[in-house]
Amino acid sequence: MTLAVDGSAAAASVSLTRLDPAGSRIVPARHPWRIVGGAFALVVVIAVVNSVLGNPRWGWDVFAEWFFAEPVLVGLGRTLLLTVLGAFFGFTIGALLALARLSGSAPLAGVSWTFVWLFRSIPLIVLLLILNNLGYLYETVSLGVPFTGWSFFSYPTTQLISPFMAAVLGLTLNQAAFSAEFIRGGLLAVDQGQHEAAAALGLPRQRQFFRIVLPQAMRSIIPTAFNDIIGLAKGTSNVYILALPELFYTVQVIYRRNLEVIPLLMVATVWYLVILTVLSAVQTQIERYYARGALRHLPPSVFDPLLRRFARRAAPAVAAPAASTVRAVSAPLVWRRGGEISIRNVSKSFGDLKVLDDVSLTLPSGSVTAIIGPSGSGKSTLLRSINHLERLDRGVITLDGQLIGYRQEGALLYELKEREVLRRRVDVGMVFQNFNLFPHLTALENIVEAPINARGVPRAEAEAAARDLLARVGLSDKVNAYPRQLSGGQQQRVAIARALALQPKALLFDEPTSALDPELVGEVLAVIKELARSGATLVIVTHEIGFAREVADTVVFMDAGRIVEAGHPEKVLGAPEHPRTAEFLAKVL
């Protein structure tokens, strides 16, 4: 039944019935004030340009005479050299200061903080004057053993620190203080899950930093870094107080002779504009490079046609993968022999909060164990302790009798160096609740990273295995997709394939479906069920009680950091012995 509110509504209804949808054209809404505003802005720009170019007092003939003059170009070259040296040494020292601040070493962090505090406080012009007059304070610069009088090198300060050297030092120290902070901020902006995922894959520490952490941090660092470089290029004008003939000082010398102040200042201004325009163009391209994976589609660039043409010429022809390398999704997952996990008297506290309290459990080779329990019961902490993402306070965890993060000497356990921990951790794969895929790497690159750099597998072999794994989890058409271009279920399946690529002895799942929409849960659980039939040793923290009942050999119920009950799913889930287990199941079933 149709209800007409008034005559106009009825008329509109009649007119709609006469509308031909196939032949109708949609007219976008008009915004007349935008047109008025744009016209006004255009008039202002034309007026300003006309006043500048049409006023003879600007002295454009003098500007043209001096713009490419040799003294100006020499000064420009010195400005560029100071900018390059100040940026290179400043960012290098700033990066070291940022790493020192984040190192966890109190002395290193203290020295870094003091350096930043001091040189951010001193005005650049004051710093330049102090360095230029350093010979007044110290007659010589020496290198030797402190407090002994032994000297390996000694040189007069006034000869060593020339005005040019003072300028480079001043610009470097000033730049290092500011760059240390935004580099530190960029590193802190990388999600902690990325660090944990890289560590869980056993990637060497250096590889973790340069391949995983730094490329993501660069998205935050680059805009501020180029802003600082632009400021540095303009800040080189401060070295005029050292009588160093850079661009601004050279222009000053010329206009004091010919009294053409404005035209010569415009010479310097336009050259600064040229420098900053080039830097801005470079910044745009670098930002686009590090934006890979952060955006579904990169914005277009004027350099794209040129880069594509160059890539086509440089790239060798790549043959299409052979049909035999692409397996059907239904092909069974083949697994190496699963390892036995032994957990004995494990305890872990965070401050005064005891998260694990004397936990003991044995998980046989090839078993599937589901750990359930309320939030805060210690499930995820126990899982992360198995591959040493969490340090234990007490107790022992072994995989096939081998400690993951420690070595035993008598009754004592000594924590291993991180290099050795990473080497042993590759036998324990982990799939995280929030996927923790590396967003700047494609699905294929995510999977091959650890086999190549942790296992030493040749790239061709690793890529063939990765394509096979993607096919097995139903994602053979997503080889070159970035994580952001995938659904949640697809991302989790890539994460499973990434963990499988190392062929670990055990595979840990930390609530693998909790971050997924209900309709995506099934596709992830299907892959885990297939793994459960393959002979893998699986440990799954989950809230999916039905799934635990279906695939698990053993269900473990935890509460308040303790194992309350463990046994066959039918026993624990169907007829629990402990009242706390029954109370929990009554709420979730």
C-alpha positions in Angstrom: 0.0 0.0 0.0 1.3 3.5 -0.9 0.7 6.4 1.4 0.9 9.9 -0.1 1.7 12.6 2.5 0.5 15.5 0.4 -0.2 16.5 -3.1 3.4 17.3 -3.9 4.5 13.8 -2.8 1.8 12.3 -5.0 3.0 14.4 -8.0 6.5 13.3 -7.4 5.4 9.7 -7.3 3.6 10.1 -10.7 6.7 11.7 -12.2 8.9 8.9 -11.1 6.7 6.4 -12.8 7.3 8.2 -16.1 11.1 8.2 -15.6 13.1 6.0 -18.0 16.0 4.6 -15.9 17.9 3.5 -18.9 17.8 6.9 -20.5 18.1 9.2 -17.4 21.2 11.3 -16.8 22.4 12.2 -13.3 23.4 15.9 -12.9 25.9 16.4 -10.0 25.1 19.0 -7.4 26.4 22.5 -8.2 28.5 24.6 -5.8 28.4 28.2 -7.0 30.4 29.6 -4.1 33.3 27.3 -5.0 33.3 29.0 -8.4 33.2 32.4 -6.9 36.0 31.6 -4.5 38.1 30.1 -7.3 37.6 33.2 -9.5 38.5 35.5 -6.6 41.7 33.5 -5.9 42.6 33.6 -9.6 42.1 37.4 -9.7 44.4 37.8 -6.7 47.1 35.7 -8.2 47.0 37.6 -11.5 47.1 40.9 -9.7 50.2 39.9 -7.6 52.1 38.5 -10.6 51.3 41.7 -12.6 52.5 43.9 -9.8 55.8 42.0 -9.5 56.5 41.6 -13.2 55.2 45.0 -14.3 57.0 47.1 -11.6 60.3 48.2 -13.0 61.7 48.8 -9.5 62.0 45.1 -9.1 65.0 45.4 -11.5 64.4 42.3 -13.5 67.1 43.3 -16.0 69.7 43.3 -13.1 68.2 40.0 -11.9 68.8 38.4 -15.3 72.3 39.8 -15.4 73.4 38.2 -12.1 71.3 35.0 -12.0 73.9 32.9 -13.8 76.9 35.0 -12.8 80.0 33.0 -11.8 80.2 34.3 -8.2 76.5 33.5 -7.6 76.9 30.0 -9.0 80.0 29.4 -6.9 78.0 30.5 -3.8 75.1 28.3 -4.9 77.5 25.3 -5.1 78.8 26.0 -1.6 75.2 26.2 -0.3 74.4 22.8 -1.9 77.6 21.3 -0.5 76.8 22.5 3.0 73.3 21.2 2.7 74.4 17.7 1.5 77.1 17.4 4.2 74.9 18.7 7.0 72.1 16.4 6.0 74.3 13.3 5.6 76.3 13.7 8.8 73.3 15.1 10.7 70.9 12.2 9.8 73.7 9.6 10.4 74.4 10.9 13.9 70.7 11.5 14.5 69.9 7.9 13.6 72.6 6.6 16.0 71.2 8.9 18.7 67.7 7.6 18.1 68.8 4.0 18.4 70.8 4.8 21.5 67.6 6.4 23.0 65.7 3.2 22.2 68.4 0.7 23.2 67.3 0.1 26.8 70.8 1.1 28.0 70.4 3.9 30.6 73.9 5.4 29.9 73.3 5.4 26.1 69.8 6.8 26.5 71.1 9.5 28.9 73.9 10.6 26.5 71.4 10.7 23.6 68.8 12.8 25.6 71.5 15.2 26.8 72.9 15.7 23.3 69.4 16.4 21.9 68.5 18.7 24.8 71.7 20.7 24.4 71.9 21.2 20.7 68.2 21.9 20.2 68.5 24.6 22.8 71.5 26.5 21.3 70.5 28.8 18.4 72.3 27.8 15.2 74.0 31.2 14.8 75.4 31.0 18.4 76.6 27.5 17.8 78.4 28.6 14.6 80.2 31.4 16.4 81.3 29.1 19.2 82.7 26.6 16.8 84.5 29.2 14.8 86.1 30.5 18.0 86.9 27.1 19.4 90.6 27.8 19.1 90.3 30.4 21.8 89.2 27.7 24.3 91.4 24.9 23.1 94.7 25.5 21.4 95.0 22.0 20.0 92.7 19.1 19.2 94.2 15.8 20.4 93.3 12.1 20.3 94.8 9.8 22.9 94.1 7.9 26.2 92.2 10.1 28.6 93.8 11.2 31.9 97.2 9.6 30.9 98.9 12.3 28.8 99.3 9.8 26.0 98.4 11.4 22.7 98.3 9.7 19.3 97.3 12.8 17.3 97.5 16.6 18.0 96.7 19.5 15.7 96.3 23.3 16.1 92.5 24.0 16.5 92.6 27.2 14.4 94.1 25.3 11.4 91.8 22.2 11.8 88.5 24.1 12.2 88.3 26.5 9.3 85.2 28.6 8.7 83.9 25.9 6.3 84.6 23.2 8.8 82.9 25.2 11.6 79.9 25.6 9.3 79.7 21.9 8.5 80.0 21.0 12.2 77.4 23.5 13.3 74.9 22.4 10.7 75.6 18.8 11.5 75.2 19.1 15.3 72.0 21.1 14.9 70.5 18.8 12.3 71.4 15.7 14.4 69.6 16.9 17.4 66.4 17.5 15.6 66.6 14.4 13.3 67.2 12.1 16.3 63.7 12.9 17.6 61.7 12.4 14.4 63.7 9.2 13.6 62.9 7.9 17.1 59.2 8.9 16.6 59.1 7.1 13.3 60.6 3.9 14.8 58.1 4.1 17.7 55.2 4.4 15.3 55.8 0.9 13.9 53.3 -1.4 15.6 54.8 -3.7 18.2 53.1 -6.7 16.4 55.5 -6.1 13.5 58.5 -6.6 15.8 57.0 -9.7 17.3 56.1 -11.2 13.9 59.6 -10.7 12.6 61.1 -12.2 15.8 58.7 -15.1 15.7 59.9 -15.9 12.1 63.5 -16.1 13.3 64.7 -13.3 11.1 68.1 -12.0 12.1 68.0 -8.8 14.1 69.6 -6.7 11.4 67.2 -8.0 8.8 64.3 -7.3 11.1 65.3 -3.7 11.3 66.2 -2.9 7.7 63.6 -5.1 6.0 60.6 -4.9 8.3 60.8 -2.0 10.8 62.7 0.8 8.9 60.6 0.7 5.7 57.4 1.2 7.8 59.0 3.8 9.9 60.1 5.7 6.8 56.5 6.6 6.1 56.5 8.7 9.2 60.1 9.9 8.9 60.3 11.0 5.2 57.9 14.1 5.4 59.6 15.5 8.5 63.1 14.6 7.2 62.6 16.5 3.9 61.0 19.4 5.9 64.3 19.5 7.9 66.4 19.3 4.8 64.5 22.2 3.3 65.1 24.1 6.5 68.7 23.2 6.4 69.1 24.5 2.9 67.7 27.8 3.9 69.6 27.7 7.2 72.9 27.7 5.4 72.3 31.4 5.0 73.3 31.7 8.7 76.9 30.9 7.9 77.2 34.5 6.5 78.4 35.4 10.0 81.6 33.3 9.3 82.2 35.4 6.1 81.8 32.1 4.2 80.8 32.9 0.6 77.7 30.8 0.3 74.8 32.0 -1.8 73.3 34.6 0.6 76.7 36.0 1.6 77.8 36.3 -2.1 74.6 38.2 -2.9 75.2 40.5 0.1 78.7 41.3 -1.2 77.4 42.1 -4.7 74.5 44.4 -3.7 76.8 46.3 -1.3 78.9 47.1 -4.3 76.2 48.0 -6.8 73.4 49.0 -4.4 70.9 46.8 -6.3 69.5 45.2 -3.2 66.1 43.9 -4.3 67.2 42.4 -7.6 70.1 40.6 -5.9 67.9 39.3 -3.1 65.5 38.0 -5.8 68.4 36.1 -7.3 69.0 34.3 -4.0 65.2 33.8 -3.5 64.7 32.2 -6.9 67.6 29.9 -6.4 66.3 28.8 -3.0 62.9 28.2 -4.8 64.6 26.0 -7.4 66.4 24.0 -4.7 63.3 23.5 -2.6 61.2 22.6 -5.7 63.7 19.8 -6.6 63.7 18.6 -3.0 59.9 18.5 -3.0 59.7 16.5 -6.2 62.2 14.0 -4.8 60.3 13.8 -1.5 57.1 13.0 -3.4 58.7 10.1 -5.2 60.3 8.6 -2.1 57.0 8.9 -0.2 55.2 7.0 -3.0 57.9 4.3 -2.8 57.4 3.8 0.9 53.6 4.0 0.6 53.5 0.6 -1.1 51.0 -1.5 0.9 49.9 1.4 3.0 47.3 2.5 0.3 45.1 0.3 -1.8 46.1 2.3 -4.9 49.0 4.8 -5.1 48.2 8.2 -6.4 49.4 8.9 -10.0 52.8 10.5 -10.6 54.1 12.4 -13.5 57.2 10.1 -13.5 55.2 6.9 -13.8 55.3 6.6 -17.6 59.1 7.1 -17.5 59.6 4.6 -14.7 57.5 2.0 -16.4 59.4 2.4 -19.6 62.7 2.0 -17.8 61.4 -1.0 -15.9 60.3 -2.8 -19.1 63.8 -2.3 -20.6 65.6 -3.3 -17.4 63.5 -6.3 -16.3 64.3 -9.7 -17.8 61.5 -11.7 -19.3 59.9 -13.9 -16.7 58.3 -17.1 -17.8 54.8 -17.9 -16.5 54.8 -20.5 -13.7 54.5 -24.1 -14.9 51.1 -25.6 -14.4 52.6 -28.3 -12.1 53.5 -25.6 -9.6 49.9 -24.5 -9.0 48.1 -27.0 -6.8 44.3 -27.3 -6.3 43.0 -25.7 -3.2 41.8 -29.1 -2.0 45.3 -30.7 -2.2 46.2 -32.0 1.3 48.8 -30.2 3.4 51.9 -32.3 3.9 53.8 -31.8 7.2 57.1 -32.8 8.7 56.9 -34.7 12.0 55.4 -32.6 14.7 57.5 -32.0 17.8 56.6 -32.8 21.5 56.2 -29.7 23.7 56.9 -30.1 27.4 55.8 -27.4 29.8 57.0 -27.9 33.4 56.3 -25.6 36.4 56.2 -22.4 34.4 55.4 -19.1 36.2 55.3 -15.6 34.8 54.5 -12.3 36.4 54.0 -8.7 35.1 54.9 -6.6 38.1 52.6 -7.7 40.9 50.2 -9.5 38.5 50.9 -13.3 38.3 49.8 -14.3 34.8 51.1 -17.9 34.9 51.2 -19.9 38.1 53.1 -23.2 38.1 51.7 -24.4 34.8 52.7 -28.0 33.7 51.5 -29.6 30.5 52.8 -32.1 27.9 51.7 -31.9 24.3 52.6 -35.1 22.3 54.0 -35.0 18.8 51.3 -34.5 16.2 48.7 -33.5 18.8 46.1 -30.7 18.5 45.6 -28.8 21.7 42.9 -26.1 22.2 43.4 -23.7 25.1 40.2 -22.0 26.3 39.3 -19.8 29.2 38.2 -16.3 30.2 40.1 -13.2 29.1 43.1 -12.6 31.3 43.5 -16.2 32.3 47.1 -16.5 30.8 46.3 -18.4 27.6 48.1 -16.0 25.2 51.0 -15.6 27.6 51.5 -19.3 27.8 51.4 -19.5 24.0 54.0 -16.7 23.6 56.2 -18.4 26.2 56.6 -21.5 24.1 58.5 -19.6 21.4 60.2 -17.3 23.9 58.3 -14.1 22.9 57.8 -13.9 26.7 60.6 -14.6 29.2 59.8 -17.0 32.0 60.3 -16.2 35.7 60.5 -19.9 36.6 60.1 -23.3 34.9 61.1 -25.0 31.7 59.6 -25.3 28.2 61.2 -27.7 25.7 60.5 -28.8 22.1 61.6 -32.3 21.5 63.7 -32.0 24.6 65.5 -28.8 23.4 65.1 -25.4 25.2 64.1 -22.6 23.0 65.5 -19.5 24.8 67.9 -20.9 27.3 70.9 -23.1 27.9 71.2 -25.3 31.0 74.2 -25.4 33.2 73.5 -27.6 36.2 70.4 -26.3 38.0 70.6 -22.9 36.3 69.1 -21.7 33.0 71.0 -18.9 31.2 69.1 -16.9 28.6 70.7 -17.2 25.2 71.9 -14.4 23.0 69.2 -13.2 20.7 71.0 -14.6 17.6 70.7 -18.1 19.1 67.1 -17.6 20.2 66.2 -16.6 16.7 67.9 -19.7 15.3 65.9 -22.0 17.5 62.7 -20.1 17.2 62.2 -21.1 13.5 61.0 -24.5 14.7 58.0 -22.9 16.4 55.7 -21.1 13.9 53.2 -18.6 15.2 50.0 -17.1 13.7 48.9 -13.9 15.5 45.4 -12.7 16.4 45.8 -9.5 14.3 47.7 -11.3 11.4 50.8 -9.0 11.8 51.6 -9.3 8.1 54.2 -6.9 6.9 52.1 -4.3 5.1 54.9 -3.1 2.7 55.5 -6.6 1.3 53.2 -8.6 -1.0 51.7 -11.9 0.0 54.6 -13.8 -1.8 57.2 -11.5 -0.2 55.7 -12.1 3.3 56.0 -15.8 2.9 59.5 -16.1 1.4 61.2 -13.6 3.8 61.8 -16.1 6.6 62.8 -19.2 4.6 65.4 -17.2 2.7 66.9 -15.2 5.6 66.3 -17.6 8.6 66.6 -21.0 6.9 68.9 -20.1 4.0 66.6 -21.5 1.4 67.5 -20.3 -2.2 65.1 -17.7 -3.4 63.8 -19.7 -6.4 63.0 -22.6 -4.2 61.4 -20.4 -1.6 59.2 -18.7 -4.1 58.1 -21.9 -5.6 57.2 -23.3 -2.2 55.4 -20.0 -1.4 53.3 -20.2 -4.5 52.4 -23.7 -3.6 51.3 -22.7 -0.1 49.2 -19.9 -1.4 47.5 -22.3 -3.8 46.8 -24.7 -0.9 45.1 -22.0 1.2 43.1 -20.9 -1.8 45.0 -17.7 -2.7 47.0 -18.5 -5.8 45.6 -15.4 -7.4 46.8 -13.1 -4.6 50.6 -13.7 -5.0 51.3 -10.0 -5.7 48.6 -8.4 -3.5 49.5 -6.3 -0.5 47.9 -7.2 2.8 45.7 -4.0 2.7 44.2 -5.3 -0.6 43.1 -8.6 1.1 40.1 -9.3 3.3 40.6 -10.3 6.9 40.2 -14.0 6.2 42.6 -13.8 3.3 45.2 -12.0 5.4 44.9 -14.7 8.1 45.4 -17.5 5.5 48.5 -15.7 4.2 49.7 -15.5 7.8 49.2 -19.3 8.1 51.1 -19.9 4.9 53.9 -17.7 6.1 54.2 -19.7 9.3 54.1 -23.0 7.3 56.8 -21.9 5.0 59.4 -22.5 7.7 58.2 -26.1 8.2 58.3 -25.7 12.0 57.9 -28.6 14.4 55.0 -26.9 16.1 52.5 -24.2 15.1 50.9 -21.8 17.6 47.6 -20.0 16.9 46.7 -17.0 19.1 42.9 -16.6 18.7 43.2 -16.9 14.9 39.6 -16.0 14.2 38.8 -13.3 16.9 39.7 -10.4 14.6 37.5 -11.7 11.7 33.9 -11.1 10.7 31.7 -14.2 11.4 31.4 -15.0 7.7 35.2 -15.1 7.3 35.8 -17.4 10.3 34.9 -20.5 8.3 37.6 -20.1 5.6 40.3 -19.8 8.2 39.1 -22.7 10.3 39.0 -24.9 7.2 42.7 -24.4 6.7 43.4 -25.2 10.4 41.3 -28.3 10.2 43.3 -29.4 7.2 46.5 -28.9 9.3 45.1 -30.8 12.1 44.7 -33.9 9.8 48.3 -33.5 8.5 50.2 -34.6 11.6 51.3 -31.1 12.8 51.6 -30.3 16.4 49.1 -27.5 16.9 48.5 -25.3 19.9 45.4 -23.1 19.5 44.2 -20.4 21.8 40.5 -20.0 20.8 37.1 -18.9 21.9 35.5 -21.1 19.2 34.2 -23.9 21.5 32.6 -25.8 18.6 35.8 -25.7 16.6 37.8 -26.9 19.7 35.4 -29.8 20.1 35.8 -30.8 16.4 39.5 -30.6 15.8 41.3 -30.9 19.2 42.7 -34.0 20.7 43.0 -32.2 24.0 41.2 -29.2 25.5 42.9 -27.2 28.2 40.8 -24.9 30.4 42.8 -22.1 32.1 41.7 -19.6 34.8 43.7 -17.1 36.8 47.0 -18.4 35.4 46.4 -22.0 36.2 45.4 -25.1 34.3 42.0 -25.9 35.9 41.1 -28.9 33.7 42.6 -30.8 30.7 41.5 -33.8 28.8 39.6 -35.1 25.8 37.1 -32.6 24.3 34.1 -34.7 25.1 35.1 -34.9 28.7 36.1 -31.3 29.3 33.4 -29.7 27.1 30.7 -32.3 27.6 31.1 -33.4 31.2 33.5 -31.0 33.0 34.7 -32.2 36.4 35.7 -28.8 37.8 32.9 -26.3 38.8 34.8 -23.4 37.3 35.0 -25.1 33.9 31.2 -25.8 34.0 30.5 -22.2 35.0 32.6 -20.9 32.1 31.0 -23.2 29.5 27.5 -22.4 30.7 28.2 -18.7 29.8 29.7 -19.3 26.4 27.7 -22.2 25.0 
